[in-house]
Amino acid sequence: MCEKVSKMIRSLSALLLALILALGPAEGALGEYKSPDQIAREAAEKAAAMQEEARAEIEARAESKALAEEPGDAGDEAPPGISFEKPRETEAQIDARSKELEKKYGLAIKRDNGGSGESCVGTAALDALDLALESVTPAFVRQVSGYWQKRAGKRLSFSFTYSPKGATALGLGVTGFFDVENAVIEIYLPDYSRGASLGGESPLNCLHEFGHAVQYMLMELHGEAALEREWGKLNGEKAAYTFGEYPEHYDETVWISAYASTRYEEDFAEVFAHAFLRHREGMGFASRLTDGEGKYTVLGKKAAYIEKLLKLYAGNPGEVIGNMRRLYLAFESREYKGLTVSGDYLQFGGCPAPRYLLAGLLSSMKLTPDIGAWVNDIGGWEVTTGEGKRFLIFPGGKYFAL
């Protein structure tokens, strides 16, 4: 109870601070630069090299893992024999949804069929993309796409494609990268026929990659050196990037995620994505943006700095910043059937069910023929095992016993 009260107090402090967030933080200084697409390509090459070893490790873990009645994370791949939910839409329906989003946001959407004639992405993934882009406003997305039209000679594109050599989303490979030369945001999906679970089509991942496109635009408008220098000053002397290594623990008042602590480019894209998307109930993190005295934490300074840049360069700053500031008002947890849930695994709330279920988790469960139902409001499945046990499962692999 004391912990809950403490969280409420921190949240209230953040809400009060939201009323005076008109100005950004001071400017500052950074280190060496390495382009996001180069980083992602290197990660993809490393993922391909590690693929066979990783798959063997996953299969061994899946065989030995027993499902506990405690919150946990799903496995990454399922053994042969797991049946997947089939797409419920036609290619014509997917085409229509793609064209709708292209018109709304002024960008292009490409889909790979892997030579099978069947699109690798369904309308559910396109709905997740819509949710992500809507959070930064269609007008701003069109502005960014227009910038790339002038710079690269082609409008910004989202390309849904199969992961390089089956690299999956759960720590074994890249989920996407931004191809600067061609103005293409690659969103990687796993090869579902191999039993992989959720790929890169999550709202946060889509918005993270879009954040890289925004960052490049700001490099030109604000100055590449100035942007990196000012962002670096926000971190101070004690917060250093790991340059590719994921930390076992990280300071949540400095980094929004472990991935953010790896490099400057990923730090910017992660803060951008989380700041715009995590305004829904249970996803808030305002208590991480200020300290006990109501002063900005390092993470809070980063969010405020992005707001400052948008005020300077967004064509519709009032609307964009208004959307971003909703994060200061978002509750940091919510209740569902006796459970207290919170965090970014709630990101699919309001979206249709992803095209396939979580194969890794299902491989360790004995399910009834009726697997269960997608709970649209919370963005997860309620499933029942053959033993009558009930679980709440989220697309990213988090699960809870009900």
C-alpha positions as CSV (number, residue, x, y, z in Angstrom):
1,M,0.0,0.0,0.0
2,C,2.8,2.4,0.9
3,E,4.4,1.8,-2.5
4,K,1.1,2.5,-4.3
5,V,0.8,5.7,-2.3
6,S,4.3,6.7,-3.2
7,K,3.7,6.1,-6.9
8,M,0.5,8.2,-6.7
9,I,2.4,11.0,-5.1
10,R,5.1,10.9,-7.8
11,S,2.4,10.8,-10.5
12,L,0.6,13.8,-9.0
13,S,4.0,15.7,-9.0
14,A,4.4,14.9,-12.7
15,L,0.8,16.1,-13.4
16,L,1.5,19.4,-11.8
17,L,4.7,19.8,-13.7
18,A,2.8,19.2,-17.0
19,L,1.1,22.5,-16.5
20,I,4.4,24.4,-16.8
21,L,6.2,22.5,-19.6
22,A,6.2,25.3,-22.2
23,L,9.9,25.7,-22.2
24,G,12.6,23.1,-23.1
25,P,15.8,22.4,-21.1
26,A,19.2,24.0,-21.6
27,E,21.4,23.1,-24.5
28,G,24.3,20.6,-24.2
29,A,27.3,18.3,-25.7
30,L,27.8,14.7,-27.3
31,G,30.2,12.0,-28.6
32,E,30.9,10.3,-31.9
33,Y,28.2,9.7,-34.5
34,K,27.3,6.6,-36.3
35,S,24.3,6.5,-38.6
36,P,21.2,4.4,-37.5
37,D,21.0,2.5,-40.8
38,Q,24.7,1.5,-40.5
39,I,24.1,0.3,-36.9
40,A,21.1,-1.7,-37.9
41,R,22.8,-3.3,-40.9
42,E,25.7,-4.4,-38.6
43,A,23.1,-5.8,-36.1
44,A,21.4,-7.7,-38.9
45,E,24.7,-9.3,-40.0
46,K,25.4,-10.3,-36.4
47,A,21.9,-11.7,-36.1
48,A,22.3,-13.8,-39.2
49,A,25.6,-15.2,-37.9
50,M,24.0,-16.0,-34.5
51,Q,20.8,-17.5,-36.0
52,E,21.5,-21.2,-35.9
53,E,23.1,-21.1,-32.5
54,A,20.2,-19.0,-31.1
55,R,17.5,-21.3,-32.6
56,A,19.1,-24.4,-31.0
57,E,19.2,-22.6,-27.6
58,I,15.5,-21.5,-28.0
59,E,14.3,-25.0,-28.8
60,A,16.2,-26.4,-25.9
61,R,14.7,-23.8,-23.6
62,A,11.2,-24.3,-24.9
63,E,11.4,-28.1,-24.3
64,S,12.5,-27.7,-20.7
65,K,10.4,-24.7,-19.7
66,A,7.3,-25.3,-17.5
67,L,4.7,-22.6,-17.3
68,A,4.5,-21.0,-13.8
69,E,1.6,-19.1,-12.3
70,E,3.8,-16.0,-11.9
71,P,4.3,-13.1,-14.4
72,G,6.8,-14.1,-17.0
73,D,8.0,-14.0,-20.6
74,A,7.1,-16.3,-23.4
75,G,9.7,-18.3,-25.3
76,D,10.8,-17.2,-28.7
77,E,10.0,-20.2,-31.0
78,A,7.6,-23.1,-31.0
79,P,8.4,-26.7,-31.9
80,P,6.7,-28.2,-35.0
81,G,3.1,-29.1,-34.6
82,I,1.8,-25.8,-33.1
83,S,-1.1,-24.6,-35.2
84,F,-1.3,-20.8,-35.9
85,E,-4.3,-18.6,-36.3
86,K,-4.8,-18.0,-40.1
87,P,-5.4,-14.6,-41.5
88,R,-9.0,-13.7,-41.8
89,E,-8.7,-11.1,-44.5
90,T,-8.1,-11.2,-48.3
91,E,-5.3,-9.6,-50.2
92,A,-7.8,-7.1,-51.6
93,Q,-8.7,-6.1,-48.0
94,I,-5.0,-5.6,-47.1
95,D,-4.5,-3.6,-50.3
96,A,-7.4,-1.4,-49.4
97,R,-6.1,-0.7,-45.9
98,S,-2.6,0.0,-47.2
99,K,-4.0,2.6,-49.7
100,E,-6.1,4.2,-46.9
101,L,-3.0,4.7,-44.8
102,E,-0.9,6.0,-47.7
103,K,-3.5,8.7,-48.4
104,K,-3.9,9.6,-44.7
105,Y,-0.2,10.0,-44.0
106,G,1.3,10.8,-47.4
107,L,3.7,7.9,-47.4
108,A,4.1,4.6,-49.2
109,I,3.5,1.1,-47.8
110,K,5.2,-2.0,-49.3
111,R,4.6,-5.6,-48.4
112,D,6.7,-8.7,-49.1
113,N,5.1,-12.0,-49.9
114,G,8.3,-14.0,-49.8
115,G,7.4,-15.6,-53.1
116,S,4.3,-17.3,-51.7
117,G,1.8,-14.9,-53.2
118,E,0.4,-14.2,-49.7
119,S,1.3,-10.9,-48.0
120,C,3.5,-11.2,-44.9
121,V,1.5,-8.6,-43.1
122,G,-2.3,-8.4,-42.3
123,T,-4.6,-5.6,-41.6
124,A,-3.9,-5.9,-37.8
125,A,-0.3,-4.9,-38.3
126,L,-1.4,-2.0,-40.5
127,D,-3.8,-0.9,-37.7
128,A,-0.9,-1.0,-35.3
129,L,1.0,1.3,-37.7
130,D,-2.0,3.6,-37.9
131,L,-2.2,3.8,-34.1
132,A,1.5,4.7,-33.9
133,L,1.5,7.4,-36.6
134,E,-1.8,8.9,-35.4
135,S,-0.2,9.6,-32.1
136,V,2.3,12.1,-33.8
137,T,-0.6,13.4,-36.0
138,P,-1.1,12.8,-39.7
139,A,0.0,16.3,-40.6
140,F,3.5,15.9,-39.0
141,V,3.9,12.5,-40.7
142,R,3.1,14.1,-44.0
143,Q,5.7,16.9,-43.2
144,V,8.4,14.3,-42.5
145,S,7.5,12.3,-45.6
146,G,7.6,15.5,-47.6
147,Y,11.1,16.3,-46.3
148,W,12.3,12.9,-47.5
149,Q,10.6,13.5,-50.9
150,K,12.8,16.5,-51.3
151,R,16.0,14.9,-49.9
152,A,15.8,11.4,-51.4
153,G,13.5,12.0,-54.4
154,K,10.9,9.7,-53.0
155,R,8.3,9.9,-50.2
156,L,8.9,8.0,-46.9
157,S,8.0,4.3,-47.1
158,F,7.2,1.6,-44.6
159,S,8.2,-1.8,-45.9
160,F,7.0,-4.9,-44.2
161,T,9.3,-7.8,-45.0
162,Y,10.4,-11.1,-43.6
163,S,13.3,-10.9,-41.1
164,P,16.8,-11.5,-42.5
165,K,17.2,-15.3,-42.3
166,G,14.5,-15.6,-39.7
167,A,15.9,-13.2,-37.1
168,T,13.2,-12.8,-34.5
169,A,12.0,-9.8,-32.4
170,L,12.8,-11.1,-28.9
171,G,16.4,-10.2,-28.6
172,L,17.8,-12.4,-31.4
173,G,17.9,-9.9,-34.2
174,V,16.7,-6.5,-35.5
175,T,13.0,-5.7,-35.8
176,G,13.6,-3.0,-38.3
177,F,15.9,-0.2,-39.5
178,F,15.8,3.0,-41.4
179,D,17.3,3.0,-44.9
180,V,18.4,6.6,-45.2
181,E,19.5,6.5,-48.8
182,N,16.1,5.2,-50.0
183,A,13.9,6.8,-47.3
184,V,12.5,3.3,-46.4
185,I,11.6,2.2,-42.9
186,E,12.1,-1.6,-42.9
187,I,9.8,-3.4,-40.5
188,Y,10.9,-7.0,-40.1
189,L,8.4,-9.8,-39.5
190,P,9.5,-13.3,-38.5
191,D,8.9,-16.3,-40.8
192,Y,5.7,-17.6,-39.1
193,S,6.1,-21.0,-40.8
194,R,9.1,-21.6,-38.6
195,G,7.1,-21.0,-35.4
196,A,8.4,-17.5,-34.5
197,S,6.3,-15.2,-32.4
198,L,5.7,-11.4,-32.7
199,G,8.0,-9.5,-35.1
200,G,8.6,-5.8,-35.6
201,E,5.0,-4.8,-36.3
202,S,4.4,-3.5,-32.8
203,P,3.3,0.2,-32.5
204,L,6.4,1.1,-30.4
205,N,8.7,-0.4,-33.0
206,C,7.0,1.3,-35.9
207,L,7.2,4.7,-34.1
208,H,10.8,4.1,-33.0
209,E,11.9,3.6,-36.7
210,F,9.8,6.7,-37.6
211,G,11.7,8.5,-34.9
212,H,14.9,7.9,-36.8
213,A,13.4,9.5,-39.9
214,V,12.5,12.5,-37.7
215,Q,15.9,12.6,-36.2
216,Y,17.6,12.9,-39.7
217,M,15.2,15.7,-40.6
218,L,16.2,17.5,-37.4
219,M,19.8,17.0,-38.1
220,E,19.4,19.1,-41.2
221,L,17.1,21.7,-39.8
222,H,18.8,22.1,-36.4
223,G,22.3,21.1,-37.3
224,E,23.7,17.6,-36.9
225,A,26.6,18.6,-34.5
226,A,24.3,20.9,-32.5
227,L,21.7,18.1,-32.1
228,E,24.2,15.6,-30.9
229,R,26.0,18.0,-28.6
230,E,22.8,19.3,-26.9
231,W,21.5,15.8,-26.4
232,G,24.8,14.6,-24.9
233,K,24.7,17.5,-22.4
234,L,21.4,16.2,-21.1
235,N,23.0,12.9,-20.2
236,G,25.7,14.6,-18.1
237,E,29.1,13.0,-17.4
238,K,27.9,9.9,-15.5
239,A,25.5,8.5,-18.1
240,A,27.5,6.7,-20.8
241,Y,26.3,4.7,-23.8
242,T,27.2,1.0,-23.9
243,F,27.6,1.0,-27.7
244,G,25.7,-2.2,-28.5
245,E,25.9,-4.0,-25.2
246,Y,22.5,-4.4,-23.4
247,P,22.9,-3.6,-19.7
248,E,21.6,-6.0,-17.1
249,H,20.3,-3.1,-15.1
250,Y,19.8,0.6,-16.1
251,D,18.8,3.8,-14.4
252,E,15.1,4.4,-15.3
253,T,15.4,8.1,-14.7
254,V,18.1,8.3,-17.4
255,W,17.1,5.7,-20.0
256,I,13.5,4.9,-21.2
257,S,14.7,1.4,-22.0
258,A,17.8,-0.8,-22.0
259,Y,18.0,-0.3,-25.8
260,A,18.1,3.4,-25.3
261,S,21.3,3.1,-23.3
262,T,23.2,1.5,-26.2
263,R,23.7,4.5,-28.5
264,Y,22.7,8.2,-29.0
265,E,20.6,7.4,-32.1
266,E,18.6,4.7,-30.3
267,D,18.2,6.9,-27.2
268,F,16.6,9.6,-29.3
269,A,14.3,7.2,-31.2
270,E,13.2,5.4,-28.1
271,V,12.4,8.5,-26.1
272,F,10.5,9.9,-29.1
273,A,8.4,6.7,-29.5
274,H,7.6,6.2,-25.8
275,A,6.8,9.8,-25.3
276,F,4.1,9.8,-28.0
277,L,2.7,6.3,-27.6
278,R,2.6,5.7,-23.8
279,H,-0.3,8.1,-23.0
280,R,-2.9,5.4,-22.5
281,E,-4.1,4.0,-19.2
282,G,-1.5,1.8,-17.5
283,M,1.4,2.9,-19.9
284,G,2.3,6.2,-18.3
285,F,5.8,6.9,-16.9
286,A,5.5,10.5,-15.7
287,S,7.0,9.6,-12.3
288,R,10.3,8.9,-14.1
289,L,10.5,12.4,-15.6
290,T,10.8,14.3,-12.4
291,D,12.4,13.8,-9.0
292,G,10.9,14.1,-5.6
293,E,11.3,17.9,-5.7
294,G,9.5,18.2,-9.0
295,K,12.7,18.9,-11.0
296,Y,13.5,17.2,-14.3
297,T,15.3,13.9,-14.3
298,V,17.7,13.2,-17.2
299,L,14.9,11.3,-18.9
300,G,12.6,14.3,-18.3
301,K,15.1,16.6,-19.9
302,K,15.2,14.4,-23.0
303,A,11.4,14.4,-23.4
304,A,11.3,18.2,-22.9
305,Y,14.2,18.7,-25.4
306,I,12.2,16.8,-28.1
307,E,9.3,19.0,-27.3
308,K,11.5,22.1,-27.8
309,L,12.6,20.8,-31.2
310,L,9.1,20.1,-32.3
311,K,8.1,23.6,-31.2
312,L,10.8,25.0,-33.5
313,Y,10.4,22.7,-36.5
314,A,7.0,21.0,-36.6
315,G,4.5,22.5,-39.1
316,N,1.7,22.0,-36.5
317,P,3.6,22.4,-33.2
318,G,0.5,23.0,-31.1
319,E,-1.2,19.7,-32.1
320,V,2.0,17.6,-32.0
321,I,3.1,18.9,-28.6
322,G,-0.4,18.6,-27.3
323,N,-0.4,14.9,-28.2
324,M,3.0,14.4,-26.6
325,R,2.0,16.1,-23.4
326,R,-0.7,13.5,-22.8
327,L,2.0,11.3,-21.4
328,Y,2.2,13.5,-18.3
329,L,-1.5,12.7,-17.6
330,A,-1.4,8.9,-18.2
331,F,-2.0,6.6,-15.3
332,E,1.0,4.4,-14.7
333,S,-1.0,1.2,-13.9
334,R,-4.4,-0.2,-14.4
335,E,-6.5,-3.1,-13.0
336,Y,-7.8,-6.0,-15.0
337,K,-9.7,-8.8,-13.2
338,G,-7.7,-8.4,-10.0
339,L,-4.4,-7.9,-11.7
340,T,-2.4,-4.7,-11.6
341,V,-0.7,-4.3,-15.0
342,S,1.5,-1.6,-16.3
343,G,4.2,-0.9,-18.9
344,D,4.8,-0.9,-22.6
345,Y,3.5,-4.4,-23.1
346,L,0.1,-2.8,-23.0
347,Q,0.9,-1.1,-26.3
348,F,-1.6,-3.2,-28.4
349,G,-4.6,-1.8,-26.4
350,G,-7.2,-0.6,-28.9
351,C,-5.7,-2.6,-31.7
352,P,-7.1,-5.8,-33.3
353,A,-5.3,-9.0,-32.4
354,P,-1.9,-9.5,-34.1
355,R,-2.1,-11.9,-37.0
356,Y,-0.6,-14.9,-35.1
357,L,-0.7,-16.0,-31.5
358,L,2.4,-16.2,-29.3
359,A,3.9,-19.5,-30.5
360,G,6.7,-19.6,-27.9
361,L,4.3,-19.4,-25.0
362,L,1.7,-21.7,-26.5
363,S,4.4,-24.4,-27.0
364,S,4.6,-24.7,-23.2
365,M,0.9,-24.8,-22.6
366,K,-1.8,-27.4,-23.1
367,L,-4.7,-25.5,-24.5
368,T,-8.4,-26.3,-25.0
369,P,-9.6,-26.3,-28.6
370,D,-11.1,-22.8,-28.0
371,I,-7.8,-20.9,-27.3
372,G,-9.6,-17.9,-26.0
373,A,-10.4,-14.3,-26.9
374,W,-8.5,-11.1,-27.7
375,V,-9.3,-8.4,-25.2
376,N,-9.2,-5.3,-27.4
377,D,-9.2,-2.8,-24.5
378,I,-6.1,-4.1,-22.8
379,G,-4.3,-5.5,-25.9
380,G,-3.9,-9.2,-24.8
381,W,-5.4,-12.6,-25.0
382,E,-7.3,-14.5,-22.3
383,V,-6.5,-18.2,-22.8
384,T,-7.5,-21.4,-21.0
385,T,-5.2,-24.4,-20.7
386,G,-6.4,-28.0,-20.9
387,E,-6.3,-28.1,-17.1
388,G,-8.7,-25.2,-16.9
389,K,-6.1,-22.6,-15.9
390,R,-6.6,-19.1,-17.3
391,F,-3.9,-16.7,-18.4
392,L,-3.6,-13.2,-19.8
393,I,-1.0,-13.1,-22.6
394,F,0.4,-10.1,-24.3
395,P,1.8,-10.1,-27.8
396,G,5.4,-9.3,-26.7
397,G,5.5,-12.5,-24.5
398,K,4.5,-11.2,-21.1
399,Y,1.9,-13.3,-19.3
400,F,0.0,-13.5,-16.0
401,A,-2.1,-16.1,-14.3
402,L,-5.8,-15.1,-13.8
